[in-house]
Amino acid sequence: MAQTIELPRVGGPGSGVGGLWRVVVLNDDHNTFDHVAETLAAVVPGVTLAEGYRFADRIHNRGCAIVWSGPREDAETGTVFTAAPRPGRPPPGPTAP
């Protein structure tokens, strides 16, 4: 007969939030493909415009994509994201007039 071994807790309740947190972008019928790609490239650290388009394609075809992962504090506060334009790139424009 197989025996189940239960490992002891290493922390108290609510302490299991370590590790990387994820920022997920969901598909919608409001934002354009270009707007999503340009916005991701403008605000997510390390994402180029080409990568923004790859993310936009994944979001469109699969319904969502993890666009960033990192510490909980950065994910909750957005401190790693910036709305400022990157060098050589205009800020993302509105999706509707």
TILOKE-83017 format. One record per atom (N, C-alpha, C, O): atom name; residue number from 1; x, y, z. Coordinates in nm, 4 decimals, padded with zeros to 6 digits. Example, Ala and Ser with C-alpha at 12.3 -4.5 7.8 and 13.67 -1.06 7.14 Angstrom:
# TILOKE-83017
ATOM   atom   seq         c1         c2         c3
ATOM      N     1    01.3190   -00.5690    00.7800
ATOM     CA     1    01.2300   -00.4500    00.7800
ATOM      C     1    01.3200   -00.3300    00.7800
ATOM      O     1    01.4236   -00.3319    00.8465
ATOM      N     2    01.2850   -00.2250    00.7080
ATOM     CA     2    01.3670   -00.1060    00.7140
ATOM      C     2    01.2900    00.0030    00.7870
ATOM      O     2    01.3409    00.1138    00.8039
END
This chain:
# TILOKE-83017
ATOM   atom   seq         c1         c2         c3
ATOM      N     1    00.0843   -00.1170    00.0000
ATOM     CA     1    00.0000    00.0000    00.0000
ATOM      C     1    00.0898    00.1246    00.0000
ATOM      O     1    00.1884    00.1309    00.0734
ATOM      N     2    00.0547    00.2226   -00.0826
ATOM     CA     2    00.1313    00.3464   -00.0905
ATOM      C     2    00.1046    00.4325    00.0320
ATOM      O     2   -00.0076    00.4391    00.0823
ATOM      N     3    00.2089    00.4973    00.0782
ATOM     CA     3    00.1962    00.5814    00.1958
ATOM      C     3    00.2105    00.7273    00.1528
ATOM      O     3    00.2984    00.7614    00.0737
ATOM      N     4    00.1240    00.8119    00.2054
ATOM     CA     4    00.1300    00.9553    00.1776
ATOM      C     4    00.2136    01.0217    00.2844
ATOM      O     4    00.1886    01.0060    00.4038
ATOM      N     5    00.3132    01.0963    00.2400
ATOM     CA     5    00.3993    01.1689    00.3338
ATOM      C     5    00.3665    01.3166    00.3222
ATOM      O     5    00.3753    01.3749    00.2142
ATOM      N     6    00.3287    01.3765    00.4340
ATOM     CA     6    00.2968    01.5183    00.4365
ATOM      C     6    00.4170    01.5939    00.4896
ATOM      O     6    00.4635    01.5684    00.6007
ATOM      N     7    00.4674    01.6874    00.4094
ATOM     CA     7    00.5837    01.7662    00.4507
ATOM      C     7    00.5407    01.8767    00.5459
ATOM      O     7    00.4312    01.9310    00.5313
ATOM      N     8    00.6243    01.9110    00.6428
ATOM     CA     8    00.5891    02.0175    00.7371
ATOM      C     8    00.5909    02.1537    00.6676
ATOM      O     8    00.6645    02.1748    00.5712
ATOM      N     9    00.5085    02.2456    00.7184
ATOM     CA     9    00.5076    02.3833    00.6678
ATOM      C     9    00.6383    02.4510    00.7067
ATOM      O     9    00.6916    02.4294    00.8156
ATOM      N    10    00.6881    02.5327    00.6159
ATOM     CA    10    00.8089    02.6087    00.6469
ATOM      C    10    00.7755    02.7523    00.6828
ATOM      O    10    00.8641    02.8283    00.7219
ATOM      N    11    00.6489    02.7906    00.6703
ATOM     CA    11    00.6050    02.9252    00.7053
ATOM      C    11    00.4626    02.9206    00.7540
ATOM      O    11    00.3955    02.8178    00.7448
ATOM      N    12    00.4170    03.0325    00.8059
ATOM     CA    12    00.2808    03.0392    00.8565
ATOM      C    12    00.1811    03.0670    00.7458
ATOM      O    12    00.2190    03.0807    00.6295
ATOM      N    13    00.0536    03.0754    00.7817
ATOM     CA    13   -00.0500    03.1069    00.6833
ATOM      C    13   -00.0218    03.2395    00.6134
ATOM      O    13    00.0201    03.3365    00.6765
ATOM      N    14   -00.0449    03.2422    00.4843
ATOM     CA    14   -00.0228    03.3648    00.4076
ATOM      C    14    00.1205    03.3863    00.3656
ATOM      O    14    00.1514    03.4859    00.3001
ATOM      N    15    00.2088    03.2949    00.4018
ATOM     CA    15    00.3498    03.3142    00.3679
ATOM      C    15    00.3864    03.2485    00.2361
ATOM      O    15    00.5010    03.2586    00.1922
ATOM      N    16    00.2923    03.1818    00.1727
ATOM     CA    16    00.3214    03.1114    00.0488
ATOM      C    16    00.3099    03.1974   -00.0744
ATOM      O    16    00.2648    03.1490   -00.1782
ATOM      N    17    00.3492    03.3239   -00.0672
ATOM     CA    17    00.3370    03.4142   -00.1815
ATOM      C    17    00.4724    03.4459   -00.2426
ATOM      O    17    00.4847    03.5395   -00.3215
ATOM      N    18    00.5734    03.3689   -00.2070
ATOM     CA    18    00.7063    03.3921   -00.2624
ATOM      C    18    00.7132    03.3503   -00.4073
ATOM      O    18    00.6138    03.3071   -00.4656
ATOM      N    19    00.8289    03.3631   -00.4638
ATOM     CA    19    00.8449    03.3281   -00.6038
ATOM      C    19    00.8019    03.4419   -00.6940
ATOM      O    19    00.7733    03.5528   -00.6486
ATOM      N    20    00.7981    03.4123   -00.8207
ATOM     CA    20    00.7653    03.5157   -00.9178
ATOM      C    20    00.6146    03.5326   -00.9343
ATOM      O    20    00.5400    03.4347   -00.9386
ATOM      N    21    00.5715    03.6569   -00.9433
ATOM     CA    21    00.4341    03.6902   -00.9747
ATOM      C    21    00.4284    03.7206   -01.1230
ATOM      O    21    00.5300    03.7556   -01.1832
ATOM      N    22    00.3110    03.7078   -01.1826
ATOM     CA    22    00.2961    03.7244   -01.3265
ATOM      C    22    00.1977    03.8347   -01.3606
ATOM      O    22    00.0959    03.8520   -01.2935
ATOM      N    23    00.2294    03.9094   -01.4661
ATOM     CA    23    00.1366    04.0065   -01.5220
ATOM      C    23    00.0812    03.9437   -01.6491
ATOM      O    23    00.1555    03.9128   -01.7423
ATOM      N    24   -00.0508    03.9253   -01.6515
ATOM     CA    24   -00.1177    03.8590   -01.7629
ATOM      C    24   -00.2024    03.9614   -01.8380
ATOM      O    24   -00.2763    04.0388   -01.7771
ATOM      N    25   -00.1909    03.9610   -01.9708
ATOM     CA    25   -00.2739    04.0475   -02.0547
ATOM      C    25   -00.3764    03.9583   -02.1238
ATOM      O    25   -00.3417    03.8569   -02.1843
ATOM      N    26   -00.5040    03.9981   -02.1137
ATOM     CA    26   -00.6133    03.9229   -02.1740
ATOM      C    26   -00.6565    03.9869   -02.3052
ATOM      O    26   -00.6467    04.1085   -02.3221
ATOM      N    27   -00.7035    03.9058   -02.3961
ATOM     CA    27   -00.7551    03.9552   -02.5229
ATOM      C    27   -00.8872    04.0283   -02.4995
ATOM      O    27   -00.9630    03.9931   -02.4091
ATOM      N    28   -00.9140    04.1293   -02.5807
ATOM     CA    28   -01.0428    04.1978   -02.5745
ATOM      C    28   -01.0784    04.2478   -02.7141
ATOM      O    28   -00.9992    04.2361   -02.8076
ATOM      N    29   -01.1974    04.3031   -02.7264
ATOM     CA    29   -01.2438    04.3547   -02.8553
ATOM      C    29   -01.2292    04.5066   -02.8637
ATOM      O    29   -01.2838    04.5697   -02.9542
ATOM      N    30   -01.1558    04.5646   -02.7697
ATOM     CA    30   -01.1428    04.7105   -02.7652
ATOM      C    30   -01.0082    04.7592   -02.8187
ATOM      O    30   -01.0042    04.8495   -02.9022
ATOM      N    31   -00.8995    04.7011   -02.7721
ATOM     CA    31   -00.7656    04.7471   -02.8098
ATOM      C    31   -00.7211    04.6856   -02.9414
ATOM      O    31   -00.7437    04.5674   -02.9674
ATOM      N    32   -00.6574    04.7677   -03.0239
ATOM     CA    32   -00.6083    04.7181   -03.1524
ATOM      C    32   -00.4802    04.6389   -03.1321
ATOM      O    32   -00.4116    04.6524   -03.0308
ATOM      N    33   -00.4502    04.5566   -03.2304
ATOM     CA    33   -00.3289    04.4753   -03.2301
ATOM      C    33   -00.2065    04.5653   -03.2165
ATOM      O    33   -00.1182    04.5397   -03.1346
ATOM      N    34   -00.2020    04.6727   -03.2988
ATOM     CA    34   -00.0887    04.7663   -03.2950
ATOM      C    34   -00.0766    04.8339   -03.1593
ATOM      O    34    00.0336    04.8492   -03.1066
ATOM      N    35   -00.1890    04.8740   -03.1033
ATOM     CA    35   -00.1861    04.9424   -02.9732
ATOM      C    35   -00.1301    04.8517   -02.8640
ATOM      O    35   -00.0501    04.8954   -02.7812
ATOM      N    36   -00.1721    04.7264   -02.8642
ATOM     CA    36   -00.1222    04.6319   -02.7639
ATOM      C    36    00.0287    04.6153   -02.7786
ATOM      O    36    00.1018    04.6242   -02.6800
ATOM      N    37    00.0761    04.5912   -02.9014
ATOM     CA    37    00.2195    04.5706   -02.9258
ATOM      C    37    00.2997    04.6940   -02.8858
ATOM      O    37    00.4023    04.6825   -02.8187
ATOM      N    38    00.2535    04.8116   -02.9267
ATOM     CA    38    00.3252    04.9360   -02.8971
ATOM      C    38    00.3249    04.9658   -02.7477
ATOM      O    38    00.4257    05.0118   -02.6939
ATOM      N    39    00.2147    04.9406   -02.6809
ATOM     CA    39    00.2066    04.9662   -02.5373
ATOM      C    39    00.2978    04.8716   -02.4603
ATOM      O    39    00.3686    04.9147   -02.3693
ATOM      N    40    00.2970    04.7438   -02.4953
ATOM     CA    40    00.3863    04.6497   -02.4277
ATOM      C    40    00.5315    04.6904   -02.4456
ATOM      O    40    00.6097    04.6856   -02.3507
ATOM      N    41    00.5683    04.7307   -02.5681
ATOM     CA    41    00.7060    04.7727   -02.5940
ATOM      C    41    00.7415    04.8995   -02.5170
ATOM      O    41    00.8567    04.9197   -02.4785
ATOM      N    42    00.6419    04.9841   -02.4951
ATOM     CA    42    00.6677    05.1112   -02.4269
ATOM      C    42    00.6743    05.0982   -02.2753
ATOM      O    42    00.7448    05.1755   -02.2106
ATOM      N    43    00.6028    05.0026   -02.2173
ATOM     CA    43    00.5937    05.0004   -02.0713
ATOM      C    43    00.6536    04.8785   -02.0021
ATOM      O    43    00.6828    04.8847   -01.8827
ATOM      N    44    00.6724    04.7687   -02.0733
ATOM     CA    44    00.7268    04.6485   -02.0085
ATOM      C    44    00.8785    04.6451   -02.0299
ATOM      O    44    00.9248    04.6465   -02.1440
ATOM      N    45    00.9548    04.6407   -01.9227
ATOM     CA    45    01.1004    04.6428   -01.9352
ATOM      C    45    01.1529    04.5290   -02.0228
ATOM      O    45    01.1145    04.4133   -02.0059
ATOM      N    46    01.2399    04.5633   -02.1152
ATOM     CA    46    01.3057    04.4642   -02.1985
ATOM      C    46    01.2249    04.4140   -02.3165
ATOM      O    46    01.2727    04.3282   -02.3907
ATOM      N    47    01.1034    04.4647   -02.3365
ATOM     CA    47    01.0208    04.4201   -02.4484
ATOM      C    47    01.0400    04.5159   -02.5658
ATOM      O    47    01.0119    04.6353   -02.5556
ATOM      N    48    01.0884    04.4611   -02.6774
ATOM     CA    48    01.1054    04.5398   -02.7997
ATOM      C    48    00.9725    04.5452   -02.8736
ATOM      O    48    00.8777    04.4755   -02.8371
ATOM      N    49    00.9655    04.6275   -02.9771
ATOM     CA    49    00.8435    04.6349   -03.0559
ATOM      C    49    00.8147    04.4998   -03.1231
ATOM      O    49    00.6995    04.4567   -03.1291
ATOM      N    50    00.9188    04.4340   -03.1732
ATOM     CA    50    00.8994    04.3021   -03.2352
ATOM      C    50    00.8441    04.2024   -03.1335
ATOM      O    50    00.7551    04.1236   -03.1657
ATOM      N    51    00.8966    04.2057   -03.0111
ATOM     CA    51    00.8453    04.1166   -02.9064
ATOM      C    51    00.7029    04.1555   -02.8677
ATOM      O    51    00.6205    04.0694   -02.8368
ATOM      N    52    00.6748    04.2855   -02.8696
ATOM     CA    52    00.5388    04.3317   -02.8420
ATOM      C    52    00.4401    04.2736   -02.9414
ATOM      O    52    00.3296    04.2339   -02.9046
ATOM      N    53    00.4807    04.2688   -03.0687
ATOM     CA    53    00.3937    04.2085   -03.1701
ATOM      C    53    00.3790    04.0579   -03.1498
ATOM      O    53    00.2718    04.0025   -03.1742
ATOM      N    54    00.4846    03.9918   -03.1057
ATOM     CA    54    00.4733    03.8480   -03.0775
ATOM      C    54    00.3778    03.8237   -02.9604
ATOM      O    54    00.2973    03.7307   -02.9633
ATOM      N    55    00.3877    03.9084   -02.8573
ATOM     CA    55    00.2935    03.8982   -02.7456
ATOM      C    55    00.1506    03.9245   -02.7942
ATOM      O    55    00.0584    03.8509   -02.7591
ATOM      N    56    00.1327    04.0286   -02.8743
ATOM     CA    56   -00.0009    04.0625   -02.9244
ATOM      C    56   -00.0594    03.9462   -03.0042
ATOM      O    56   -00.1785    03.9171   -02.9942
ATOM      N    57    00.0244    03.8805   -03.0829
ATOM     CA    57   -00.0212    03.7647   -03.1602
ATOM      C    57   -00.0645    03.6515   -03.0669
ATOM      O    57   -00.1682    03.5888   -03.0881
ATOM      N    58    00.0155    03.6265   -02.9643
ATOM     CA    58   -00.0182    03.5214   -02.8675
ATOM      C    58   -00.1474    03.5560   -02.7935
ATOM      O    58   -00.2330    03.4697   -02.7734
ATOM      N    59   -00.1612    03.6817   -02.7533
ATOM     CA    59   -00.2823    03.7260   -02.6834
ATOM      C    59   -00.4041    03.7078   -02.7733
ATOM      O    59   -00.5082    03.6595   -02.7288
ATOM      N    60   -00.3907    03.7466   -02.8996
ATOM     CA    60   -00.5014    03.7362   -02.9948
ATOM      C    60   -00.5407    03.5905   -03.0188
ATOM      O    60   -00.6594    03.5580   -03.0208
ATOM      N    61   -00.4425    03.5034   -03.0370
ATOM     CA    61   -00.4700    03.3643   -03.0735
ATOM      C    61   -00.5013    03.2724   -02.9560
ATOM      O    61   -00.5788    03.1778   -02.9701
ATOM      N    62   -00.4416    03.2995   -02.8405
ATOM     CA    62   -00.4619    03.2124   -02.7240
ATOM      C    62   -00.5543    03.2720   -02.6188
ATOM      O    62   -00.6003    03.2018   -02.5287
ATOM      N    63   -00.5817    03.4025   -02.6305
ATOM     CA    63   -00.6707    03.4673   -02.5354
ATOM      C    63   -00.6007    03.5372   -02.4211
ATOM      O    63   -00.6622    03.6176   -02.3510
ATOM      N    64   -00.4716    03.5080   -02.4006
ATOM     CA    64   -00.3960    03.5747   -02.2949
ATOM      C    64   -00.2478    03.5434   -02.3108
ATOM      O    64   -00.2094    03.4523   -02.3841
ATOM      N    65   -00.1656    03.6208   -02.2406
ATOM     CA    65   -00.0215    03.5943   -02.2381
ATOM      C    65    00.0371    03.6520   -02.1107
ATOM      O    65   -00.0063    03.7568   -02.0630
ATOM      N    66    00.1359    03.5827   -02.0560
ATOM     CA    66    00.2132    03.6350   -01.9443
ATOM      C    66    00.3190    03.7257   -02.0058
ATOM      O    66    00.4064    03.6789   -02.0787
ATOM      N    67    00.3113    03.8558   -01.9766
ATOM     CA    67    00.4021    03.9515   -02.0394
ATOM      C    67    00.5173    03.9927   -01.9491
ATOM      O    67    00.6131    04.0550   -01.9947
ATOM      N    68    00.5082    03.9580   -01.8213
ATOM     CA    68    00.6150    03.9926   -01.7275
ATOM      C    68    00.6011    03.9051   -01.6055
ATOM      O    68    00.4899    03.8672   -01.5686
ATOM      N    69    00.7127    03.8721   -01.5420
ATOM     CA    69    00.7093    03.8048   -01.4127
ATOM      C    69    00.8226    03.8595   -01.3277
ATOM      O    69    00.9294    03.8940   -01.3783
ATOM      N    70    00.7978    03.8669   -01.1983
ATOM     CA    70    00.8976    03.9209   -01.1070
ATOM      C    70    00.8436    03.9256   -00.9661
ATOM      O    70    00.7432    03.8614   -00.9351
ATOM      N    71    00.9106    04.0021   -00.8795
ATOM     CA    71    00.8708    04.0096   -00.7387
ATOM      C    71    00.7291    04.0640   -00.7207
ATOM      O    71    00.6817    04.1461   -00.7993
ATOM      N    72    00.6632    04.0164   -00.6157
ATOM     CA    72    00.5252    04.0562   -00.5864
ATOM      C    72    00.5104    04.2082   -00.5791
ATOM      O    72    00.4178    04.2638   -00.6380
ATOM      N    73    00.5993    04.2748   -00.5087
ATOM     CA    73    00.5885    04.4192   -00.4897
ATOM      C    73    00.5882    04.4929   -00.6231
ATOM      O    73    00.5103    04.5862   -00.6425
ATOM      N    74    00.6748    04.4515   -00.7146
ATOM     CA    74    00.6811    04.5170   -00.8455
ATOM      C    74    00.5552    04.4901   -00.9263
ATOM      O    74    00.5071    04.5789   -00.9968
ATOM      N    75    00.5010    04.3689   -00.9173
ATOM     CA    75    00.3797    04.3343   -00.9912
ATOM      C    75    00.2594    04.4135   -00.9392
ATOM      O    75    00.1767    04.4598   -01.0178
ATOM      N    76    00.2500    04.4289   -00.8070
ATOM     CA    76    00.1363    04.4991   -00.7483
ATOM      C    76    00.1433    04.6498   -00.7678
ATOM      O    76    00.0416    04.7138   -00.7945
ATOM      N    77    00.2608    04.7061   -00.7547
ATOM     CA    77    00.2728    04.8516   -00.7621
ATOM      C    77    00.3030    04.9020   -00.9019
ATOM      O    77    00.2824    05.0197   -00.9315
ATOM      N    78    00.3516    04.8141   -00.9879
ATOM     CA    78    00.3856    04.8562   -01.1235
ATOM      C    78    00.5116    04.9397   -01.1304
ATOM      O    78    00.5337    05.0114   -01.2280
ATOM      N    79    00.5950    04.9309   -01.0266
ATOM     CA    79    00.7138    05.0167   -01.0226
ATOM      C    79    00.8130    04.9873   -01.1340
ATOM      O    79    00.8946    05.0735   -01.1668
ATOM      N    80    00.8086    04.8690   -01.1929
ATOM     CA    80    00.9028    04.8383   -01.3012
ATOM      C    80    00.8508    04.8841   -01.4358
ATOM      O    80    00.9240    04.8828   -01.5347
ATOM      N    81    00.7246    04.9249   -01.4402
ATOM     CA    81    00.6659    04.9685   -01.5658
ATOM      C    81    00.6712    05.1195   -01.5765
ATOM      O    81    00.6664    05.1901   -01.4757
ATOM      N    82    00.6812    05.1686   -01.6989
ATOM     CA    82    00.6848    05.3117   -01.7207
ATOM      C    82    00.6011    05.3472   -01.8419
ATOM      O    82    00.6009    05.2749   -01.9415
ATOM      N    83    00.5310    05.4569   -01.8337
ATOM     CA    83    00.4527    05.5027   -01.9480
ATOM      C    83    00.5344    05.5988   -02.0328
ATOM      O    83    00.4869    05.6450   -02.1366
ATOM      N    84    00.6561    05.6297   -01.9905
ATOM     CA    84    00.7409    05.7212   -02.0670
ATOM      C    84    00.7870    05.6529   -02.1953
ATOM      O    84    00.8146    05.5329   -02.1950
ATOM      N    85    00.7956    05.7279   -02.3046
ATOM     CA    85    00.8402    05.6675   -02.4294
ATOM      C    85    00.9853    05.6231   -02.4208
ATOM      O    85    01.0669    05.6874   -02.3548
ATOM      N    86    01.0165    05.5152   -02.4863
ATOM     CA    86    01.1541    05.4684   -02.4955
ATOM      C    86    01.2244    05.5482   -02.6044
ATOM      O    86    01.1583    05.6000   -02.6944
ATOM      N    87    01.3573    05.5594   -02.5983
ATOM     CA    87    01.4303    05.6361   -02.6998
ATOM      C    87    01.3995    05.5856   -02.8412
ATOM      O    87    01.4053    05.4656   -02.8680
ATOM      N    88    01.3668    05.6790   -02.9309
ATOM     CA    88    01.3389    05.6454   -03.0691
ATOM      C    88    01.1997    05.5900   -03.0927
ATOM      O    88    01.1683    05.5456   -03.2032
ATOM      N    89    01.1166    05.5922   -02.9906
ATOM     CA    89    00.9827    05.5359   -03.0025
ATOM      C    89    00.8806    05.6337   -02.9463
ATOM      O    89    00.8947    05.6783   -02.8324
ATOM      N    90    00.7792    05.6675   -03.0228
ATOM     CA    90    00.6762    05.7581   -02.9683
ATOM      C    90    00.5934    05.6865   -02.8631
ATOM      O    90    00.5874    05.5636   -02.8620
ATOM      N    91    00.5296    05.7622   -02.7746
ATOM     CA    91    00.4425    05.6973   -02.6759
ATOM      C    91    00.3238    05.6331   -02.7470
ATOM      O    91    00.2821    05.6814   -02.8523
ATOM      N    92    00.2690    05.5258   -02.6917
ATOM     CA    92    00.1541    05.4630   -02.7558
ATOM      C    92    00.0374    05.5584   -02.7619
ATOM      O    92    00.0125    05.6331   -02.6672
ATOM      N    93   -00.0337    05.5566   -02.8719
ATOM     CA    93   -00.1464    05.6463   -02.8920
ATOM      C    93   -00.2761    05.5822   -02.8457
ATOM      O    93   -00.2797    05.4637   -02.8126
ATOM      N    94   -00.3811    05.6606   -02.8438
ATOM     CA    94   -00.5117    05.6061   -02.8033
ATOM      C    94   -00.5629    05.5070   -02.9070
ATOM      O    94   -00.5227    05.5092   -03.0233
ATOM      N    95   -00.6533    05.4194   -02.8612
ATOM     CA    95   -00.7080    05.3198   -02.9527
ATOM      C    95   -00.8310    05.3710   -03.0250
ATOM      O    95   -00.8725    05.3125   -03.1250
ATOM      N    96   -00.8893    05.4779   -02.9769
ATOM     CA    96   -01.0086    05.5337   -03.0420
ATOM      C    96   -00.9945    05.6835   -03.0496
ATOM      O    96   -00.9270    05.7436   -02.9660
ATOM      N    97   -01.0577    05.7459   -03.1496
ATOM     CA    97   -01.0475    05.8930   -03.1612
ATOM      C    97   -01.1140    05.9660   -03.0467
ATOM      O    97   -01.1133    06.0890   -03.0432
END
